[in-house]
Amino acid sequence: MALVRSGRTPAELAREFEPSEPTIRDWVAQADRDQGLRSDGLTSVEKDELVRLRRENRQLKIEREILAKAAAWFARETEQVPPRSIGS
């Protein structure tokens, strides 16, 4: 980021180093978001939180499904609900 801010263009840096010009532009834009200079996307912290929350949400859905199946099984075993018909 410092090289871009010092006046070098992403195209120059792409020729000199391995990352492509669009990758360098993306890095600079993300650094600007993280520093509060841009508001056209999520900061790195927000992206990390979003990934964590999606993972947690996925896990909670799995756990809810397991609990629903267990509750249905226990209800059938204790004869609280009629058993499923053979066709279902």
Backbone as CSV, one residue per row, in Angstrom:
resi,resn,N_x,N_y,N_z,CA_x,CA_y,CA_z,C_x,C_y,C_z
1,MET,0.810,-1.172,0.000,0.000,0.000,0.000,0.870,1.259,0.000
2,ALA,1.953,1.173,0.748,2.825,2.337,0.841,3.408,2.693,-0.522
3,LEU,3.711,1.691,-1.332,4.270,1.968,-2.662,3.256,2.684,-3.543
4,VAL,2.004,2.287,-3.461,0.955,2.959,-4.245,0.754,4.372,-3.724
5,ARG,0.748,4.517,-2.420,0.548,5.843,-1.829,1.741,6.770,-2.084
6,SER,2.898,6.179,-2.342,4.072,7.005,-2.616,4.118,7.458,-4.078
7,GLY,3.132,7.022,-4.877,3.067,7.499,-6.252,3.253,6.439,-7.317
8,ARG,3.618,5.237,-6.928,3.778,4.175,-7.928,2.417,3.638,-8.302
9,THR,2.240,3.293,-9.549,0.944,2.810,-10.001,0.855,1.301,-9.806
10,PRO,-0.372,0.791,-9.669,-0.534,-0.666,-9.585,0.042,-1.381,-10.811
11,ALA,-0.024,-0.742,-11.981,0.526,-1.354,-13.198,2.046,-1.527,-13.074
12,GLU,2.734,-0.501,-12.565,4.183,-0.596,-12.361,4.522,-1.716,-11.383
13,LEU,3.785,-1.749,-10.289,4.050,-2.757,-9.261,3.759,-4.157,-9.771
14,ALA,2.729,-4.299,-10.604,2.393,-5.605,-11.167,3.513,-6.108,-12.071
15,ARG,4.126,-5.203,-12.812,5.238,-5.611,-13.672,6.459,-6.021,-12.845
16,GLU,6.663,-5.318,-11.743,7.839,-5.575,-10.920,7.671,-6.784,-9.989
17,PHE,6.466,-6.972,-9.484,6.195,-8.050,-8.537,5.191,-9.028,-9.142
18,GLU,4.859,-10.082,-8.440,3.977,-11.123,-8.960,2.489,-10.769,-9.020
19,PRO,1.916,-10.120,-8.030,0.461,-9.911,-8.085,0.048,-9.123,-9.325
20,SER,-1.158,-9.414,-9.788,-1.666,-8.697,-10.955,-2.113,-7.293,-10.552
21,GLU,-2.287,-6.458,-11.543,-2.726,-5.083,-11.288,-4.077,-5.043,-10.566
22,PRO,-5.084,-5.827,-11.008,-6.354,-5.803,-10.274,-6.219,-6.263,-8.818
23,THR,-5.324,-7.214,-8.563,-5.111,-7.674,-7.194,-4.539,-6.548,-6.342
24,ILE,-3.588,-5.832,-6.869,-2.990,-4.713,-6.129,-4.042,-3.643,-5.874
25,ARG,-4.870,-3.340,-6.885,-5.947,-2.353,-6.705,-6.918,-2.806,-5.608
26,ASP,-7.237,-4.106,-5.601,-8.136,-4.632,-4.565,-7.521,-4.487,-3.178
27,TRP,-6.222,-4.773,-3.057,-5.551,-4.635,-1.767,-5.590,-3.199,-1.271
28,VAL,-5.330,-2.270,-2.167,-5.340,-0.851,-1.789,-6.750,-0.439,-1.370
29,ALA,-7.755,-0.856,-2.130,-9.141,-0.512,-1.799,-9.523,-1.098,-0.437
30,GLN,-9.116,-2.352,-0.176,-9.445,-2.973,1.111,-8.739,-2.251,2.249
31,ALA,-7.496,-1.865,2.050,-6.767,-1.111,3.077,-7.469,0.216,3.351
32,ASP,-7.958,0.867,2.311,-8.699,2.124,2.488,-9.985,1.899,3.283
33,ARG,-10.688,0.799,3.000,-11.911,0.483,3.756,-11.575,0.245,5.224
34,ASP,-10.505,-0.508,5.460,-10.111,-0.829,6.828,-9.712,0.429,7.607
35,GLN,-9.196,1.429,6.905,-8.781,2.677,7.555,-9.908,3.707,7.596
36,GLY,-11.081,3.349,7.071,-12.217,4.267,7.096,-12.203,5.304,5.998
37,LEU,-11.343,5.125,4.989,-11.257,6.094,3.897,-12.269,5.818,2.797
38,ARG,-12.829,4.610,2.786,-13.846,4.225,1.800,-14.990,3.548,2.538
39,SER,-16.173,3.631,1.944,-17.328,2.979,2.563,-18.117,2.167,1.539
40,ASP,-17.444,1.712,0.502,-18.120,0.984,-0.572,-18.046,-0.525,-0.407
41,GLY,-17.806,-0.997,0.794,-17.735,-2.436,1.038,-17.458,-2.703,2.503
42,LEU,-17.262,-3.963,2.824,-17.007,-4.376,4.197,-15.530,-4.248,4.544
43,THR,-15.267,-3.913,5.795,-13.885,-3.914,6.273,-13.456,-5.365,6.480
44,SER,-12.181,-5.576,6.688,-11.676,-6.928,6.933,-12.296,-7.521,8.192
45,VAL,-12.464,-6.708,9.223,-13.081,-7.174,10.462,-14.525,-7.595,10.201
46,GLU,-15.247,-6.800,9.432,-16.633,-7.136,9.103,-16.715,-8.413,8.272
47,LYS,-15.798,-8.581,7.338,-15.770,-9.806,6.526,-15.510,-11.023,7.403
48,ASP,-14.567,-10.908,8.332,-14.266,-12.013,9.239,-15.482,-12.362,10.097
49,GLU,-16.169,-11.327,10.582,-17.360,-11.551,11.402,-18.459,-12.226,10.583
50,LEU,-18.633,-11.799,9.339,-19.636,-12.394,8.468,-19.353,-13.877,8.237
51,VAL,-18.103,-14.219,7.993,-17.719,-15.624,7.804,-18.023,-16.419,9.072
52,ARG,-17.661,-15.859,10.237,-17.902,-16.532,11.514,-19.394,-16.735,11.748
53,LEU,-20.194,-15.694,11.494,-21.633,-15.789,11.716,-22.299,-16.774,10.755
54,ARG,-21.853,-16.817,9.513,-22.408,-17.786,8.571,-22.086,-19.209,9.000
55,ARG,-20.857,-19.415,9.466,-20.448,-20.744,9.950,-21.298,-21.136,11.168
56,GLU,-21.455,-20.195,12.093,-22.251,-20.451,13.289,-23.710,-20.739,12.918
57,ASN,-24.256,-19.987,11.987,-25.630,-20.182,11.538,-25.810,-21.573,10.921
58,ARG,-24.857,-21.976,10.101,-24.897,-23.302,9.480,-24.891,-24.394,10.556
59,GLN,-24.035,-24.229,11.563,-23.950,-25.205,12.654,-25.252,-25.237,13.449
60,LEU,-25.841,-24.091,13.719,-27.093,-24.043,14.470,-28.232,-24.711,13.703
61,LYS,-28.260,-24.561,12.391,-29.288,-25.230,11.581,-29.145,-26.740,11.666
62,ILE,-27.916,-27.222,11.621,-27.664,-28.663,11.736,-28.119,-29.160,13.105
63,GLU,-27.756,-28.421,14.146,-28.139,-28.829,15.500,-29.656,-28.812,15.678
64,ARG,-30.322,-27.811,15.118,-31.778,-27.729,15.211,-32.427,-28.927,14.522
65,GLU,-31.892,-29.317,13.366,-32.419,-30.473,12.642,-32.240,-31.749,13.462
66,ILE,-31.083,-31.908,14.072,-30.823,-33.084,14.915,-31.795,-33.108,16.095
67,LEU,-31.997,-31.965,16.737,-32.899,-31.903,17.885,-34.340,-32.194,17.475
68,ALA,-34.762,-31.718,16.318,-36.125,-31.985,15.840,-36.310,-33.473,15.588
69,LYS,-35.320,-34.114,14.980,-35.410,-35.554,14.726,-35.416,-36.334,16.035
70,ALA,-34.589,-35.913,16.982,-34.542,-36.596,18.275,-35.867,-36.426,19.014
71,ALA,-36.430,-35.242,18.989,-37.709,-35.005,19.655,-38.801,-35.861,19.034
72,ALA,-38.816,-35.958,17.724,-39.821,-36.795,17.048,-39.624,-38.260,17.412
73,TRP,-38.385,-38.711,17.478,-38.104,-40.100,17.824,-38.567,-40.392,19.254
74,PHE,-38.214,-39.504,20.194,-38.619,-39.711,21.580,-40.131,-39.653,21.724
75,ALA,-40.778,-38.789,20.994,-42.236,-38.699,21.059,-42.866,-39.999,20.570
76,ARG,-42.352,-40.574,19.509,-42.867,-41.852,19.005,-42.601,-42.978,20.008
77,GLU,-41.402,-42.974,20.578,-41.038,-44.029,21.530,-41.903,-43.983,22.782
78,THR,-42.316,-42.816,23.178,-43.157,-42.689,24.371,-44.629,-42.652,23.994
79,GLU,-44.927,-42.916,22.738,-46.283,-42.985,22.200,-47.049,-41.685,22.386
80,GLN,-46.368,-40.583,22.330,-47.026,-39.286,22.411,-47.628,-38.868,21.081
81,VAL,-47.114,-39.408,20.000,-47.677,-39.167,18.680,-47.822,-40.513,17.990
82,PRO,-48.819,-40.651,17.142,-48.964,-41.931,16.454,-47.768,-42.194,15.560
83,PRO,-47.374,-43.474,15.391,-46.245,-43.789,14.514,-46.551,-43.402,13.076
84,ARG,-45.519,-43.158,12.324,-45.675,-42.818,10.918,-46.312,-43.979,10.178
85,SER,-47.084,-43.644,9.161,-47.642,-44.710,8.351,-46.548,-45.296,7.486
86,ILE,-46.755,-46.491,6.981,-45.732,-47.184,6.199,-45.395,-46.416,4.925
87,GLY,-46.316,-45.691,4.364,-46.080,-44.982,3.106,-45.261,-43.710,3.241
88,SER,-44.971,-43.226,4.441,-44.252,-41.954,4.547,-42.865,-42.072,5.034
